[in-house]
Amino acid sequence: MSNLTHPQRVRFLYKTILRLHKGLPPEMKELGDRYVKDEFKRHKTASVEYVKPFMVEWSSYASQLAQQIKISSNPKERLDFGAKIAESSISHFTEEQLNQLLLLAEEIFNYNTDTNKT
């Protein structure tokens, strides 16, 4: 993979994440796909300083998700998907990142509220 250009690496990671989302429950897949598509679309115009952290974090997400999907496929083990964000990490977020996190939380909360009504 080291011979790939940056756009090729981004595309590979993007497609890998969407493939991994197929292993999620349908409502999580839908939300995850929308979020990933939006984030990667925004990445196209990101400043150079954000490119490496973007790739590192999304690669970490893909790796963690792959492990969680593998574990969750074992019926003897139940797993909640995701990971907690350390408070120390949040203190390093930019205002834009905090806004994104808030929007994601609102979307998740609204989805759960709507689901519980039916």
C-alpha positions in Angstrom: 0.0 0.0 0.0 3.0 2.3 0.3 3.1 2.7 -3.5 -0.4 4.3 -3.5 -0.8 8.1 -3.9 -2.5 10.0 -1.2 -5.9 10.1 -3.0 -5.7 6.3 -3.5 -5.0 5.8 0.2 -7.9 8.0 1.2 -10.2 6.1 -1.2 -9.0 2.7 0.1 -9.6 3.7 3.7 -13.0 5.2 2.8 -14.1 2.0 1.0 -12.7 -0.2 3.8 -14.8 1.7 6.4 -18.0 1.4 4.3 -17.4 -2.3 4.0 -16.9 -2.6 7.7 -20.1 -0.8 8.3 -21.9 -3.7 6.6 -21.2 -5.7 9.8 -23.1 -3.2 12.0 -26.8 -3.2 12.9 -28.7 -1.4 10.1 -29.4 1.8 12.1 -25.7 2.1 13.0 -24.7 1.4 9.4 -27.0 4.1 8.1 -25.7 6.7 10.6 -22.1 5.6 10.2 -22.2 5.7 6.4 -23.7 9.2 6.4 -21.1 10.5 8.8 -18.1 8.9 7.0 -19.3 10.2 3.6 -19.7 13.7 5.0 -16.3 13.7 6.8 -14.4 12.3 3.8 -16.1 14.9 1.5 -14.9 17.6 3.9 -11.4 16.2 3.9 -11.0 17.0 0.2 -10.6 20.7 1.1 -8.8 20.3 4.4 -5.6 22.1 5.2 -2.4 20.1 4.9 -2.0 20.2 8.7 -5.2 18.1 9.2 -4.5 15.4 6.6 -2.2 13.2 8.7 -4.3 13.3 11.9 -7.4 12.6 9.8 -5.9 9.5 8.2 -4.5 8.3 11.5 -7.8 8.7 13.4 -9.9 7.1 10.6 -7.4 4.2 10.3 -7.6 3.7 14.0 -11.4 3.7 13.8 -11.3 1.1 11.0 -9.0 -1.1 13.0 -11.0 -0.9 16.1 -14.3 -1.5 14.3 -12.9 -4.5 12.5 -12.0 -6.0 15.9 -15.4 -5.2 17.4 -17.2 -6.7 14.5 -15.1 -9.9 14.7 -15.9 -10.2 18.4 -19.6 -9.4 18.0 -19.9 -12.2 15.4 -19.3 -14.6 18.3 -22.8 -15.3 19.8 -21.3 -16.0 23.2 -20.0 -12.5 23.5 -22.1 -9.4 23.3 -20.4 -6.1 22.6 -21.4 -2.5 22.4 -19.8 -0.9 19.4 -17.6 2.2 19.8 -15.3 3.6 22.3 -15.4 6.3 25.0 -13.5 9.5 24.2 -11.2 10.5 27.0 -11.7 13.9 28.5 -8.0 14.6 27.9 -8.6 14.1 24.2 -11.6 16.4 24.1 -9.6 19.2 25.6 -7.4 19.1 22.5 -10.4 19.3 20.0 -10.8 22.3 17.8 -14.0 24.2 18.0 -15.0 22.7 14.7 -14.4 19.2 16.0 -16.4 19.9 19.1 -19.3 21.1 17.0 -19.1 17.9 14.9 -19.1 15.8 18.0 -22.2 17.7 19.3 -24.0 17.3 15.9 -23.2 13.5 16.0 -24.5 13.2 19.6 -27.7 15.1 18.7 -28.3 12.8 15.7 -27.7 9.7 17.8 -30.0 11.0 20.5 -32.7 12.0 18.1 -32.5 8.6 16.4 -32.8 6.8 19.7 -35.7 9.0 20.8 -37.6 8.4 17.5 -37.0 4.7 17.7 -38.3 4.4 21.3 -41.5 6.2 20.3 -42.5 3.5 17.8 
